[in-house]
Amino acid sequence: SKVFNLPPRLILKHLNEGGSYVKLFESPDRELYLKFTAKRRELWKEERRYLRKVFGRKTLSTKRLLQICSQGGGNNYNLQRACAIFNVLYWTGAVESNKRVYPHHRFLANTVGFVSKEGQGRAGVEKIADKYLYAGPVKIYYSYGPLRPPKGEKIPSGLRLVEGHIYPLVKKNLTADVYLTVDYTVQAILEDVKRQIVERWKPKKVVLFLMDAYTGEILGLAVYPDFDPNKPFRNWQEFLNSKNIAFTDVFEMGSVIKPFFVGLALYKGRIKPDDKVYIDGGKTYIGRHVVRDAERLPTSYLSVRDVLVHSSNVGMVQIARKLTKEDEEWLINLLRWNEKIVDYPGATSGLIPNLNLPANRLYIAFGQGLALTPAHLVSSYAALVTGYAPRPALIKKVVREDGKVVYTFSPQYLNTEPLFDEKTRRWLLESLRQIVVRGTGKKANPYYYKVGGKTGTAQVYDPKLRRYSSTRYVTSFIGFFPYPNPRYVLLVLVDEPKAPRRYLLYGGTVAAPYWAQIVNRVSSYLGIEPNPDLNMLKGKR
């Protein structure tokens, strides 16, 4: 017969491997544990009744019962019953222990992290807030007082503290409840969209990142690959799947970087909004390397705004030629692209090429050779809205078990000097709006809400071939809503999507439709009043 659906052969195998016991069943349900122990108590009482009928007394030593029951109990029915119960009680048992259980499994798992067997945080928020969530054992020094104090003296009897009161000792080890900035419903929407992206595009990685542009509070963050923290890691790859790639991995972002360098050129006075940019038929050279536009345009000149609207690589190179090394260093240092910006386990800084080389200063203007984490990018886009890049935050408050609030979130910003001036930022927001209306981001338009944003398509560098791949891309769309007074920044990043045709692998076709879906669903949930562009709505109908 089987025990908890485990065949005897498997149980014997585990015992022969040197274990002192075999775990037959595990459950977080304390009621089940109490029922199990109550049943053992009933069996123990029944065993005593049978033993009394045989030996005239209720109990025998465990060693004596082992000797008797090893012989099978003979032909005595009462002894056989007593031995059967004894074997059950002797060879099985229940152990009560503390174990972290994650009832939502993969939901927000990469952000929450996991704990060790001892209950200490090892990744994610579990590690960040470990000092609040895990306090360790409490050491209380005590002594035995006399059970009967001498006559006329008031000496406490029994256990007593060596010195002081117990509360100051326990206070150091009080645990706390950690409240996150993440909204459950928003996170559920992102998790659902993530599932759709994975099923449709079979990507290598996915990041969906929604943040308050003014405070830096992260309302939702879904990443792929993900993991179930309730299950132990079976191999190294499963452990790597537990990373939160929004903080730990860098990506060459492609065209989503362009607004920063156009804004930089405008702010520094290198170009003017009404200038014309020569795109040379959609082709130019950086040294011996050819730079082309993805879209062939029937014109030789573009306005500065149309360089962004049509995402012209050639136009960006022409604008970048007017920037100095000091200009680009100012931008990178202001937004902290070269630094780690979050206190998250495994978080990293961006990868900045050598700006002493003129070619590198041109390449990074259209997002090639410059690698950032998604957290860097979302924070920087928030700076386009407000002028200041907030530090992304996950923990809203921490309340100790005695009710005291030991931590409350307050916004922090990466830059003390604003990003550009108000006029330049407003011009950029209007340009990002036009990208959704008539440019490469048309599929990101939710129609019932006015938004703005930028598509991104970056080739993945292949270290084996020592060149950029022609089949592997990082596709993305990042933008803000609602326009013209944006509050939130949303990034949808899909790394190495799979498609039968290469022309499908662009940020405007892969990431943009899901960005629009998220904006529609989240805006409806947050109670943002619809503000459709009536002209576009007529076109939709």
ChimeraX attribute file (.defattr): number of C-alpha atoms within 10 A of each C-alpha:
attribute: neighborCount
match mode: 1-to-1
recipient: residues
	/A:1	7
	/A:2	10
	/A:3	10
	/A:4	8
	/A:5	9
	/A:6	12
	/A:7	11
	/A:8	12
	/A:9	10
	/A:10	12
	/A:11	16
	/A:12	11
	/A:13	12
	/A:14	15
	/A:15	13
	/A:16	10
	/A:17	8
	/A:18	8
	/A:19	10
	/A:20	8
	/A:21	12
	/A:22	13
	/A:23	12
	/A:24	12
	/A:25	10
	/A:26	9
	/A:27	9
	/A:28	13
	/A:29	8
	/A:30	10
	/A:31	9
	/A:32	11
	/A:33	16
	/A:34	13
	/A:35	11
	/A:36	13
	/A:37	14
	/A:38	12
	/A:39	11
	/A:40	18
	/A:41	13
	/A:42	10
	/A:43	17
	/A:44	16
	/A:45	11
	/A:46	15
	/A:47	22
	/A:48	18
	/A:49	17
	/A:50	22
	/A:51	20
	/A:52	16
	/A:53	12
	/A:54	15
	/A:55	11
	/A:56	10
	/A:57	12
	/A:58	15
	/A:59	14
	/A:60	13
	/A:61	7
	/A:62	11
	/A:63	8
	/A:64	10
	/A:65	16
	/A:66	15
	/A:67	11
	/A:68	15
	/A:69	17
	/A:70	11
	/A:71	9
	/A:72	13
	/A:73	18
	/A:74	10
	/A:75	8
	/A:76	11
	/A:77	12
	/A:78	17
	/A:79	22
	/A:80	18
	/A:81	15
	/A:82	24
	/A:83	23
	/A:84	15
	/A:85	18
	/A:86	20
	/A:87	14
	/A:88	13
	/A:89	15
	/A:90	10
	/A:91	8
	/A:92	13
	/A:93	12
	/A:94	14
	/A:95	8
	/A:96	9
	/A:97	6
	/A:98	9
	/A:99	13
	/A:100	15
	/A:101	14
	/A:102	15
	/A:103	10
	/A:104	11
	/A:105	14
	/A:106	17
	/A:107	22
	/A:108	23
	/A:109	23
	/A:110	26
	/A:111	24
	/A:112	22
	/A:113	22
	/A:114	24
	/A:115	21
	/A:116	11
	/A:117	10
	/A:118	11
	/A:119	17
	/A:120	18
	/A:121	21
	/A:122	15
	/A:123	22
	/A:124	23
	/A:125	23
	/A:126	22
	/A:127	20
	/A:128	19
	/A:129	16
	/A:130	20
	/A:131	16
	/A:132	20
	/A:133	22
	/A:134	19
	/A:135	16
	/A:136	14
	/A:137	8
	/A:138	12
	/A:139	9
	/A:140	12
	/A:141	11
	/A:142	11
	/A:143	11
	/A:144	12
	/A:145	14
	/A:146	12
	/A:147	11
	/A:148	12
	/A:149	12
	/A:150	9
	/A:151	7
	/A:152	6
	/A:153	8
	/A:154	9
	/A:155	13
	/A:156	13
	/A:157	12
	/A:158	11
	/A:159	12
	/A:160	14
	/A:161	13
	/A:162	11
	/A:163	10
	/A:164	8
	/A:165	11
	/A:166	12
	/A:167	8
	/A:168	9
	/A:169	14
	/A:170	14
	/A:171	13
	/A:172	11
	/A:173	17
	/A:174	17
	/A:175	19
	/A:176	22
	/A:177	15
	/A:178	18
	/A:179	13
	/A:180	19
	/A:181	18
	/A:182	20
	/A:183	12
	/A:184	14
	/A:185	15
	/A:186	20
	/A:187	21
	/A:188	16
	/A:189	18
	/A:190	29
	/A:191	21
	/A:192	13
	/A:193	19
	/A:194	21
	/A:195	13
	/A:196	13
	/A:197	19
	/A:198	18
	/A:199	10
	/A:200	13
	/A:201	16
	/A:202	16
	/A:203	18
	/A:204	14
	/A:205	18
	/A:206	28
	/A:207	22
	/A:208	27
	/A:209	23
	/A:210	29
	/A:211	27
	/A:212	23
	/A:213	30
	/A:214	23
	/A:215	21
	/A:216	25
	/A:217	24
	/A:218	23
	/A:219	21
	/A:220	25
	/A:221	26
	/A:222	30
	/A:223	26
	/A:224	25
	/A:225	19
	/A:226	24
	/A:227	22
	/A:228	21
	/A:229	22
	/A:230	17
	/A:231	10
	/A:232	10
	/A:233	15
	/A:234	8
	/A:235	8
	/A:236	8
	/A:237	9
	/A:238	15
	/A:239	13
	/A:240	14
	/A:241	18
	/A:242	25
	/A:243	25
	/A:244	28
	/A:245	26
	/A:246	28
	/A:247	24
	/A:248	18
	/A:249	18
	/A:250	20
	/A:251	22
	/A:252	26
	/A:253	31
	/A:254	28
	/A:255	26
	/A:256	26
	/A:257	23
	/A:258	24
	/A:259	26
	/A:260	22
	/A:261	21
	/A:262	25
	/A:263	21
	/A:264	23
	/A:265	23
	/A:266	22
	/A:267	19
	/A:268	13
	/A:269	12
	/A:270	15
	/A:271	19
	/A:272	13
	/A:273	15
	/A:274	9
	/A:275	12
	/A:276	17
	/A:277	21
	/A:278	16
	/A:279	23
	/A:280	14
	/A:281	15
	/A:282	21
	/A:283	16
	/A:284	19
	/A:285	11
	/A:286	13
	/A:287	8
	/A:288	7
	/A:289	9
	/A:290	10
	/A:291	15
	/A:292	18
	/A:293	17
	/A:294	16
	/A:295	12
	/A:296	12
	/A:297	14
	/A:298	8
	/A:299	11
	/A:300	12
	/A:301	18
	/A:302	19
	/A:303	16
	/A:304	21
	/A:305	23
	/A:306	19
	/A:307	23
	/A:308	27
	/A:309	24
	/A:310	22
	/A:311	26
	/A:312	24
	/A:313	27
	/A:314	25
	/A:315	28
	/A:316	26
	/A:317	23
	/A:318	17
	/A:319	23
	/A:320	23
	/A:321	15
	/A:322	13
	/A:323	21
	/A:324	16
	/A:325	12
	/A:326	10
	/A:327	15
	/A:328	20
	/A:329	13
	/A:330	13
	/A:331	16
	/A:332	16
	/A:333	13
	/A:334	19
	/A:335	25
	/A:336	19
	/A:337	21
	/A:338	18
	/A:339	15
	/A:340	18
	/A:341	23
	/A:342	17
	/A:343	16
	/A:344	19
	/A:345	18
	/A:346	15
	/A:347	20
	/A:348	22
	/A:349	21
	/A:350	23
	/A:351	17
	/A:352	15
	/A:353	15
	/A:354	11
	/A:355	16
	/A:356	9
	/A:357	10
	/A:358	15
	/A:359	15
	/A:360	17
	/A:361	24
	/A:362	22
	/A:363	20
	/A:364	26
	/A:365	27
	/A:366	29
	/A:367	25
	/A:368	23
	/A:369	21
	/A:370	22
	/A:371	23
	/A:372	24
	/A:373	24
	/A:374	24
	/A:375	25
	/A:376	28
	/A:377	23
	/A:378	28
	/A:379	26
	/A:380	27
	/A:381	28
	/A:382	26
	/A:383	23
	/A:384	25
	/A:385	23
	/A:386	19
	/A:387	21
	/A:388	26
	/A:389	30
	/A:390	28
	/A:391	25
	/A:392	25
	/A:393	23
	/A:394	24
	/A:395	19
	/A:396	16
	/A:397	16
	/A:398	22
	/A:399	17
	/A:400	17
	/A:401	13
	/A:402	10
	/A:403	10
	/A:404	10
	/A:405	13
	/A:406	11
	/A:407	13
	/A:408	11
	/A:409	15
	/A:410	11
	/A:411	12
	/A:412	15
	/A:413	17
	/A:414	18
	/A:415	17
	/A:416	10
	/A:417	10
	/A:418	15
	/A:419	24
	/A:420	19
	/A:421	13
	/A:422	15
	/A:423	10
	/A:424	19
	/A:425	22
	/A:426	15
	/A:427	15
	/A:428	23
	/A:429	23
	/A:430	17
	/A:431	23
	/A:432	25
	/A:433	24
	/A:434	23
	/A:435	26
	/A:436	26
	/A:437	21
	/A:438	13
	/A:439	20
	/A:440	24
	/A:441	30
	/A:442	20
	/A:443	20
	/A:444	30
	/A:445	26
	/A:446	23
	/A:447	24
	/A:448	18
	/A:449	21
	/A:450	21
	/A:451	30
	/A:452	27
	/A:453	32
	/A:454	31
	/A:455	35
	/A:456	28
	/A:457	26
	/A:458	27
	/A:459	20
	/A:460	21
	/A:461	17
	/A:462	12
	/A:463	9
	/A:464	6
	/A:465	8
	/A:466	8
	/A:467	11
	/A:468	15
	/A:469	14
	/A:470	11
	/A:471	14
	/A:472	18
	/A:473	26
	/A:474	27
	/A:475	30
	/A:476	30
	/A:477	30
	/A:478	28
	/A:479	31
	/A:480	31
	/A:481	20
	/A:482	20
	/A:483	16
	/A:484	15
	/A:485	12
	/A:486	20
	/A:487	17
	/A:488	26
	/A:489	27
	/A:490	26
	/A:491	26
	/A:492	29
	/A:493	28
	/A:494	30
	/A:495	23
	/A:496	21
	/A:497	24
	/A:498	19
	/A:499	15
	/A:500	7
	/A:501	8
	/A:502	12
	/A:503	9
	/A:504	13
	/A:505	24
	/A:506	23
	/A:507	30
	/A:508	24
	/A:509	20
	/A:510	27
	/A:511	31
	/A:512	31
	/A:513	19
	/A:514	22
	/A:515	27
	/A:516	23
	/A:517	17
	/A:518	22
	/A:519	25
	/A:520	18
	/A:521	15
	/A:522	18
	/A:523	19
	/A:524	13
	/A:525	12
	/A:526	10
	/A:527	8
	/A:528	13
	/A:529	11
	/A:530	14
	/A:531	14
	/A:532	15
	/A:533	16
	/A:534	11
	/A:535	9
	/A:536	14
	/A:537	12
	/A:538	9
	/A:539	8
	/A:540	8
	/A:541	5
